[in-house]
Amino acid sequence: MQIGIHMGYQNLRGESDMSFFRRETQLMVEAEAMGFDFAAAVEHHFTDYAACPDPLLALSYVAAKTKTIKLMPAAVILPWNDPLRVVEKTAMLDSLSEGRVILGMGRGAARREFNGFRKDIADSRELFDEAALIIMDGLETGTVKANTKHFQQPEVNIRPRPENWTRERMLMVSMSPSSAEVAADYGLKALRFSQGDWSHSMKEINAYRSTFQAKHGRKAPPFMISDFVVCVDTEEEVGEYTDNYFAKQFQQVANHYEWGGDHFKSMPSYATYVALGDAMTAAGGPQKAYKDYIGGNLIGTPEQILEKDRMRKATVGDYDIIANFSYGGMPYERVYAQMKRFAEKVMPRLKEHTAAPALVAG
C-alpha cells in the first residue's frame, strides 16, 4: 500500500490567504520526513472550498524542499486547462523533481468553476476524454498535436522533453460509471473520493477492473482513495473533531458541488452526484447522508482506523490512500498532530496489511 497526504486548502478561519497557503503547502514538505509516499494537491478555484488554482505550481515548491516524496497533482482539471500547457508544466516539474511526478487528471463537477472559466459543464465529458489522450500521448512521445472537436493543435515539440513517461505514472478521478469506463479504456489508475458506503460503489469498481483486464491483458492496478481523516487518541476527541471540523467539511462539499442540483439530472455522466443529492432528501435526510459520509472515510482512533481499513479491504480489495488531514477550519497545530499520529501509529500497520504493487515513478 502506498500512502500520501492530500492538501485541502480550506481557509475557513479568516486568515490571510497568503499566509494560509504557505502554511498548508509546508505540510506537504513535512510529509516527507513523516514517511508519506505522496504529496498531493487538487485544483480548485474561486472559493474557500479548496483554494489551490494550480497544483503543479504548488508542488514545484515542494519539489525544491524535498528529495524523495512523489508529487501528485490530484488532479489537474482538464476542461479548464490547455492540454499543451499541462504537458509542458508536467514535464518541467518532472525535470526539476528528478522524475517524481505522478499526474492525476480530473474533469470537474462544480458548476461555479466551469462558469468562471466560461465553459459549459455539459461538455466536461468530451473535453476530458479528448484532452486526456492528447496529454498522455504528449508526455509519452514529447510531441503534442490534435485535431478534435474541442482542440486544434498544430504539432509542436515539448521542451524540456519529457522522459520515462508511461500510463503507469498517470491516474484519473473516476467518480462516475462513465469515468470508470474511460479510466479502464485508457489504461489509467483510478482515483476515488470517499463519499459513503463502499459497497454501493462496487458495481462500477468491478466494471473498471474487468474492462481494464479485457482491454490491456493485465490486472488493473489498486485504485487510490482520497480520505478525509480524523486520527485522534480517544473516542471523545473523535466526536469533537467530527462536530467541529468534519461537519463543516461535509457542508462545504455539499454546497460546492450543489448536491441535489437539478442540472446534474440532464447529464448521465454525473450520475454519482444525482445519487448524492437524492441521499440528502431520502429517508433520514442530510443527517443520514452525513453519517454515511463519516462511515466512508477513515475517522477514529488509530485502532478504529485500522479496523475500518480491514473492513474496507474485505469489500474493495487492495487500494492506495491519499489522506486529507486539513479541513473545516482546523488549526494548523491539530492538522500537524493528526498527521504525525497517523504516520507513527497507523501507517506502518496499514502497509503491513497488503503487498499491493507500488505506483511507478520515473
Beta strands, then each sheet from edge to edge (+ up, - down):
strand 1: 3-7
strand 2: 38-41
strand 3: 70-73
strand 4: 76-77
strand 5: 103-106
strand 6: 143-147
strand 7: 152-157
strand 8: 170-173
strand 9: 189-193
strand 10: 223-228
strand 11: 230-231
strand 12: 299-300
strand 13: 319-324
sheet 1: 3+ 2+ 1+ 13+ 10+ 9+ 8+ 5+ 4+
sheet 2: 6+ 7-
sheet 3: 11+ 12+
end
